[in-house]
Amino acid sequence: MTPPILKYPRTQHLEGSRFQHGDHDLDAVPFRDVRGRFVVVEEKMDGGNAGISFDGSGQCCCRAAAII
């Protein structure tokens, strides 16, 4: 069974980082809030609308949200 396609999440920015058009309604996160914590850094492929994830059994799931 194919998992449902979820809407891509909005990306929060560290305070002082460059915001993209449309991101100004998101709160910036001060570095002091993440200092010393485990942090996952993800890179978005702008315009690609592609995603790679793993399901609960470790199976790789690739997706695209392109409108055809």
Jmol script that loads the backbone (N, CA, C; Angstrom):
load data "model"
ATOM      1  N   MET A   1       0.842  -1.182   0.000  1.00  0.00           N
ATOM      2  CA  MET A   1       0.000   0.000   0.000  1.00  0.00           C
ATOM      3  C   MET A   1       0.889   1.247   0.000  1.00  0.00           C
ATOM      4  N   THR A   2       0.589   2.186  -0.841  1.00  0.00           N
ATOM      5  CA  THR A   2       1.355   3.425  -0.932  1.00  0.00           C
ATOM      6  C   THR A   2       0.941   4.374   0.188  1.00  0.00           C
ATOM      7  N   PRO A   3       1.944   4.891   0.939  1.00  0.00           N
ATOM      8  CA  PRO A   3       1.589   5.837   2.008  1.00  0.00           C
ATOM      9  C   PRO A   3       1.039   7.128   1.419  1.00  0.00           C
ATOM     10  N   PRO A   4       0.200   7.836   2.172  1.00  0.00           N
ATOM     11  CA  PRO A   4      -0.366   9.089   1.659  1.00  0.00           C
ATOM     12  C   PRO A   4       0.716  10.147   1.471  1.00  0.00           C
ATOM     13  N   ILE A   5       0.530  11.006   0.490  1.00  0.00           N
ATOM     14  CA  ILE A   5       1.461  12.116   0.269  1.00  0.00           C
ATOM     15  C   ILE A   5       1.073  13.251   1.202  1.00  0.00           C
ATOM     16  N   LEU A   6       2.003  13.620   2.056  1.00  0.00           N
ATOM     17  CA  LEU A   6       1.775  14.695   3.014  1.00  0.00           C
ATOM     18  C   LEU A   6       2.333  15.999   2.461  1.00  0.00           C
ATOM     19  N   LYS A   7       1.754  17.097   2.853  1.00  0.00           N
ATOM     20  CA  LYS A   7       2.246  18.410   2.438  1.00  0.00           C
ATOM     21  C   LYS A   7       3.642  18.625   3.025  1.00  0.00           C
ATOM     22  N   TYR A   8       4.526  19.199   2.221  1.00  0.00           N
ATOM     23  CA  TYR A   8       5.871  19.482   2.712  1.00  0.00           C
ATOM     24  C   TYR A   8       5.796  20.471   3.868  1.00  0.00           C
ATOM     25  N   PRO A   9       6.586  20.232   4.914  1.00  0.00           N
ATOM     26  CA  PRO A   9       6.540  21.138   6.071  1.00  0.00           C
ATOM     27  C   PRO A   9       7.234  22.461   5.779  1.00  0.00           C
ATOM     28  N   ARG A  10       6.860  23.478   6.512  1.00  0.00           N
ATOM     29  CA  ARG A  10       7.550  24.767   6.444  1.00  0.00           C
ATOM     30  C   ARG A  10       8.866  24.616   7.205  1.00  0.00           C
ATOM     31  N   THR A  11       9.876  25.307   6.775  1.00  0.00           N
ATOM     32  CA  THR A  11      11.193  25.196   7.377  1.00  0.00           C
ATOM     33  C   THR A  11      11.474  26.402   8.262  1.00  0.00           C
ATOM     34  N   GLN A  12      11.744  26.146   9.533  1.00  0.00           N
ATOM     35  CA  GLN A  12      12.147  27.237  10.424  1.00  0.00           C
ATOM     36  C   GLN A  12      13.599  27.588  10.141  1.00  0.00           C
ATOM     37  N   HIS A  13      13.957  28.805  10.439  1.00  0.00           N
ATOM     38  CA  HIS A  13      15.317  29.285  10.219  1.00  0.00           C
ATOM     39  C   HIS A  13      15.952  29.657  11.544  1.00  0.00           C
ATOM     40  N   LEU A  14      17.285  29.517  11.593  1.00  0.00           N
ATOM     41  CA  LEU A  14      18.005  30.053  12.743  1.00  0.00           C
ATOM     42  C   LEU A  14      18.006  31.566  12.627  1.00  0.00           C
ATOM     43  N   GLU A  15      17.921  32.212  13.753  1.00  0.00           N
ATOM     44  CA  GLU A  15      17.938  33.671  13.786  1.00  0.00           C
ATOM     45  C   GLU A  15      19.195  34.174  13.086  1.00  0.00           C
ATOM     46  N   GLY A  16      19.027  35.113  12.182  1.00  0.00           N
ATOM     47  CA  GLY A  16      20.155  35.679  11.446  1.00  0.00           C
ATOM     48  C   GLY A  16      20.428  34.990  10.122  1.00  0.00           C
ATOM     49  N   SER A  17      19.763  33.862   9.864  1.00  0.00           N
ATOM     50  CA  SER A  17      19.960  33.204   8.571  1.00  0.00           C
ATOM     51  C   SER A  17      19.103  33.905   7.522  1.00  0.00           C
ATOM     52  N   ARG A  18      19.410  33.645   6.297  1.00  0.00           N
ATOM     53  CA  ARG A  18      18.698  34.313   5.211  1.00  0.00           C
ATOM     54  C   ARG A  18      17.320  33.685   5.012  1.00  0.00           C
ATOM     55  N   PHE A  19      16.290  34.474   5.085  1.00  0.00           N
ATOM     56  CA  PHE A  19      14.928  33.999   4.847  1.00  0.00           C
ATOM     57  C   PHE A  19      14.652  34.002   3.348  1.00  0.00           C
ATOM     58  N   GLN A  20      13.827  33.083   2.910  1.00  0.00           N
ATOM     59  CA  GLN A  20      13.383  33.030   1.521  1.00  0.00           C
ATOM     60  C   GLN A  20      12.049  33.759   1.401  1.00  0.00           C
ATOM     61  N   HIS A  21      11.688  34.134   0.204  1.00  0.00           N
ATOM     62  CA  HIS A  21      10.402  34.779  -0.045  1.00  0.00           C
ATOM     63  C   HIS A  21       9.283  33.890   0.500  1.00  0.00           C
ATOM     64  N   GLY A  22       8.399  34.448   1.279  1.00  0.00           N
ATOM     65  CA  GLY A  22       7.285  33.683   1.828  1.00  0.00           C
ATOM     66  C   GLY A  22       7.541  33.100   3.204  1.00  0.00           C
ATOM     67  N   ASP A  23       8.773  33.214   3.715  1.00  0.00           N
ATOM     68  CA  ASP A  23       9.119  32.652   5.021  1.00  0.00           C
ATOM     69  C   ASP A  23       9.023  33.665   6.150  1.00  0.00           C
ATOM     70  N   HIS A  24       8.672  34.893   5.868  1.00  0.00           N
ATOM     71  CA  HIS A  24       8.707  35.940   6.887  1.00  0.00           C
ATOM     72  C   HIS A  24       7.629  35.802   7.953  1.00  0.00           C
ATOM     73  N   ASP A  25       6.678  34.886   7.745  1.00  0.00           N
ATOM     74  CA  ASP A  25       5.654  34.669   8.763  1.00  0.00           C
ATOM     75  C   ASP A  25       6.069  33.601   9.773  1.00  0.00           C
ATOM     76  N   LEU A  26       7.228  32.979   9.561  1.00  0.00           N
ATOM     77  CA  LEU A  26       7.728  31.967  10.494  1.00  0.00           C
ATOM     78  C   LEU A  26       8.602  32.623  11.556  1.00  0.00           C
ATOM     79  N   ASP A  27       8.534  32.114  12.770  1.00  0.00           N
ATOM     80  CA  ASP A  27       9.409  32.617  13.823  1.00  0.00           C
ATOM     81  C   ASP A  27      10.821  32.080  13.620  1.00  0.00           C
ATOM     82  N   ALA A  28      11.823  32.936  13.778  1.00  0.00           N
ATOM     83  CA  ALA A  28      13.213  32.503  13.726  1.00  0.00           C
ATOM     84  C   ALA A  28      13.580  31.899  15.076  1.00  0.00           C
ATOM     85  N   VAL A  29      14.421  30.882  15.049  1.00  0.00           N
ATOM     86  CA  VAL A  29      14.834  30.194  16.271  1.00  0.00           C
ATOM     87  C   VAL A  29      16.201  30.737  16.695  1.00  0.00           C
ATOM     88  N   PRO A  30      16.316  31.305  17.891  1.00  0.00           N
ATOM     89  CA  PRO A  30      17.623  31.782  18.354  1.00  0.00           C
ATOM     90  C   PRO A  30      18.591  30.604  18.520  1.00  0.00           C
ATOM     91  N   PHE A  31      19.862  30.819  18.163  1.00  0.00           N
ATOM     92  CA  PHE A  31      20.858  29.753  18.277  1.00  0.00           C
ATOM     93  C   PHE A  31      20.944  29.224  19.703  1.00  0.00           C
ATOM     94  N   ARG A  32      20.756  30.083  20.690  1.00  0.00           N
ATOM     95  CA  ARG A  32      20.857  29.633  22.087  1.00  0.00           C
ATOM     96  C   ARG A  32      19.828  28.541  22.403  1.00  0.00           C
ATOM     97  N   ASP A  33      18.719  28.499  21.646  1.00  0.00           N
ATOM     98  CA  ASP A  33      17.695  27.479  21.871  1.00  0.00           C
ATOM     99  C   ASP A  33      18.116  26.097  21.389  1.00  0.00           C
ATOM    100  N   VAL A  34      19.082  26.023  20.482  1.00  0.00           N
ATOM    101  CA  VAL A  34      19.530  24.721  19.972  1.00  0.00           C
ATOM    102  C   VAL A  34      20.954  24.373  20.392  1.00  0.00           C
ATOM    103  N   ARG A  35      21.660  25.315  20.990  1.00  0.00           N
ATOM    104  CA  ARG A  35      23.043  25.069  21.423  1.00  0.00           C
ATOM    105  C   ARG A  35      23.072  23.891  22.396  1.00  0.00           C
ATOM    106  N   GLY A  36      23.961  22.920  22.123  1.00  0.00           N
ATOM    107  CA  GLY A  36      24.135  21.766  22.999  1.00  0.00           C
ATOM    108  C   GLY A  36      23.101  20.668  22.801  1.00  0.00           C
ATOM    109  N   ARG A  37      22.176  20.851  21.862  1.00  0.00           N
ATOM    110  CA  ARG A  37      21.140  19.850  21.599  1.00  0.00           C
ATOM    111  C   ARG A  37      21.455  19.089  20.318  1.00  0.00           C
ATOM    112  N   PHE A  38      20.921  17.876  20.204  1.00  0.00           N
ATOM    113  CA  PHE A  38      21.028  17.101  18.972  1.00  0.00           C
ATOM    114  C   PHE A  38      20.135  17.763  17.930  1.00  0.00           C
ATOM    115  N   VAL A  39      20.700  18.089  16.789  1.00  0.00           N
ATOM    116  CA  VAL A  39      19.960  18.794  15.745  1.00  0.00           C
ATOM    117  C   VAL A  39      20.110  18.032  14.429  1.00  0.00           C
ATOM    118  N   VAL A  40      19.025  17.854  13.710  1.00  0.00           N
ATOM    119  CA  VAL A  40      19.058  17.267  12.374  1.00  0.00           C
ATOM    120  C   VAL A  40      19.005  18.411  11.372  1.00  0.00           C
ATOM    121  N   VAL A  41      19.976  18.450  10.474  1.00  0.00           N
ATOM    122  CA  VAL A  41      20.028  19.487   9.450  1.00  0.00           C
ATOM    123  C   VAL A  41      19.604  18.854   8.133  1.00  0.00           C
ATOM    124  N   GLU A  42      18.624  19.454   7.486  1.00  0.00           N
ATOM    125  CA  GLU A  42      18.131  18.951   6.208  1.00  0.00           C
ATOM    126  C   GLU A  42      18.300  20.024   5.146  1.00  0.00           C
ATOM    127  N   GLU A  43      18.579  19.592   3.944  1.00  0.00           N
ATOM    128  CA  GLU A  43      18.709  20.515   2.821  1.00  0.00           C
ATOM    129  C   GLU A  43      17.527  20.306   1.888  1.00  0.00           C
ATOM    130  N   LYS A  44      16.820  21.370   1.593  1.00  0.00           N
ATOM    131  CA  LYS A  44      15.712  21.279   0.647  1.00  0.00           C
ATOM    132  C   LYS A  44      16.243  21.486  -0.764  1.00  0.00           C
ATOM    133  N   MET A  45      15.724  20.701  -1.691  1.00  0.00           N
ATOM    134  CA  MET A  45      16.074  20.870  -3.099  1.00  0.00           C
ATOM    135  C   MET A  45      15.032  21.805  -3.693  1.00  0.00           C
ATOM    136  N   ASP A  46      15.363  23.081  -3.747  1.00  0.00           N
ATOM    137  CA  ASP A  46      14.397  24.085  -4.196  1.00  0.00           C
ATOM    138  C   ASP A  46      13.836  23.762  -5.572  1.00  0.00           C
ATOM    139  N   GLY A  47      12.533  23.801  -5.655  1.00  0.00           N
ATOM    140  CA  GLY A  47      11.856  23.582  -6.917  1.00  0.00           C
ATOM    141  C   GLY A  47      11.750  22.132  -7.338  1.00  0.00           C
ATOM    142  N   GLY A  48      12.428  21.246  -6.628  1.00  0.00           N
ATOM    143  CA  GLY A  48      12.419  19.846  -7.026  1.00  0.00           C
ATOM    144  C   GLY A  48      11.177  19.104  -6.595  1.00  0.00           C
ATOM    145  N   ASN A  49      10.574  19.526  -5.484  1.00  0.00           N
ATOM    146  CA  ASN A  49       9.420  18.832  -4.921  1.00  0.00           C
ATOM    147  C   ASN A  49       9.653  17.333  -4.839  1.00  0.00           C
ATOM    148  N   ALA A  50      10.860  16.948  -4.447  1.00  0.00           N
ATOM    149  CA  ALA A  50      11.208  15.540  -4.300  1.00  0.00           C
ATOM    150  C   ALA A  50      11.509  15.271  -2.837  1.00  0.00           C
ATOM    151  N   GLY A  51      11.255  14.060  -2.421  1.00  0.00           N
ATOM    152  CA  GLY A  51      11.530  13.705  -1.036  1.00  0.00           C
ATOM    153  C   GLY A  51      12.004  12.272  -0.925  1.00  0.00           C
ATOM    154  N   ILE A  52      12.886  12.015   0.013  1.00  0.00           N
ATOM    155  CA  ILE A  52      13.377  10.674   0.308  1.00  0.00           C
ATOM    156  C   ILE A  52      13.201  10.468   1.798  1.00  0.00           C
ATOM    157  N   SER A  53      12.583   9.365   2.168  1.00  0.00           N
ATOM    158  CA  SER A  53      12.397   9.044   3.583  1.00  0.00           C
ATOM    159  C   SER A  53      12.464   7.533   3.736  1.00  0.00           C
ATOM    160  N   PHE A  54      12.337   7.072   4.971  1.00  0.00           N
ATOM    161  CA  PHE A  54      12.360   5.646   5.261  1.00  0.00           C
ATOM    162  C   PHE A  54      11.157   5.310   6.110  1.00  0.00           C
ATOM    163  N   ASP A  55      10.511   4.182   5.793  1.00  0.00           N
ATOM    164  CA  ASP A  55       9.354   3.779   6.586  1.00  0.00           C
ATOM    165  C   ASP A  55       9.819   3.047   7.845  1.00  0.00           C
ATOM    166  N   GLY A  56       8.878   2.580   8.646  1.00  0.00           N
ATOM    167  CA  GLY A  56       9.197   1.938   9.914  1.00  0.00           C
ATOM    168  C   GLY A  56      10.067   0.702   9.805  1.00  0.00           C
ATOM    169  N   SER A  57      10.066   0.040   8.641  1.00  0.00           N
ATOM    170  CA  SER A  57      10.891  -1.159   8.458  1.00  0.00           C
ATOM    171  C   SER A  57      12.229  -0.843   7.806  1.00  0.00           C
ATOM    172  N   GLY A  58      12.497   0.441   7.553  1.00  0.00           N
ATOM    173  CA  GLY A  58      13.763   0.837   6.944  1.00  0.00           C
ATOM    174  C   GLY A  58      13.728   0.876   5.424  1.00  0.00           C
ATOM    175  N   GLN A  59      12.566   0.619   4.832  1.00  0.00           N
ATOM    176  CA  GLN A  59      12.423   0.649   3.377  1.00  0.00           C
ATOM    177  C   GLN A  59      12.484   2.094   2.879  1.00  0.00           C
ATOM    178  N   CYS A  60      13.304   2.328   1.856  1.00  0.00           N
ATOM    179  CA  CYS A  60      13.442   3.667   1.283  1.00  0.00           C
ATOM    180  C   CYS A  60      12.170   4.038   0.520  1.00  0.00           C
ATOM    181  N   CYS A  61      11.672   5.242   0.750  1.00  0.00           N
ATOM    182  CA  CYS A  61      10.479   5.747   0.061  1.00  0.00           C
ATOM    183  C   CYS A  61      10.859   7.031  -0.665  1.00  0.00           C
ATOM    184  N   CYS A  62      10.706   7.039  -1.983  1.00  0.00           N
ATOM    185  CA  CYS A  62      10.975   8.235  -2.782  1.00  0.00           C
ATOM    186  C   CYS A  62       9.641   8.799  -3.230  1.00  0.00           C
ATOM    187  N   ARG A  63       9.557  10.109  -3.292  1.00  0.00           N
ATOM    188  CA  ARG A  63       8.295  10.726  -3.689  1.00  0.00           C
ATOM    189  C   ARG A  63       8.544  11.994  -4.478  1.00  0.00           C
ATOM    190  N   ALA A  64       7.568  12.359  -5.248  1.00  0.00           N
ATOM    191  CA  ALA A  64       7.580  13.622  -5.970  1.00  0.00           C
ATOM    192  C   ALA A  64       6.179  14.192  -5.872  1.00  0.00           C
ATOM    193  N   ALA A  65       6.083  15.488  -5.715  1.00  0.00           N
ATOM    194  CA  ALA A  65       4.779  16.136  -5.601  1.00  0.00           C
ATOM    195  C   ALA A  65       4.518  17.016  -6.816  1.00  0.00           C
ATOM    196  N   ALA A  66       5.029  16.578  -7.961  1.00  0.00           N
ATOM    197  CA  ALA A  66       4.846  17.353  -9.181  1.00  0.00           C
ATOM    198  C   ALA A  66       3.401  17.273  -9.643  1.00  0.00           C
ATOM    199  N   ILE A  67       2.923  18.351 -10.202  1.00  0.00           N
ATOM    200  CA  ILE A  67       1.578  18.384 -10.777  1.00  0.00           C
ATOM    201  C   ILE A  67       1.720  18.144 -12.271  1.00  0.00           C
ATOM    202  N   ILE A  68       1.067  17.114 -12.739  1.00  0.00           N
ATOM    203  CA  ILE A  68       1.179  16.752 -14.163  1.00  0.00           C
ATOM    204  C   ILE A  68      -0.099  17.133 -14.866  1.00  0.00           C
TER     205      ILE A  68
END
end "model"
wireframe off; spacefill off
backbone 0.3
color backbone group
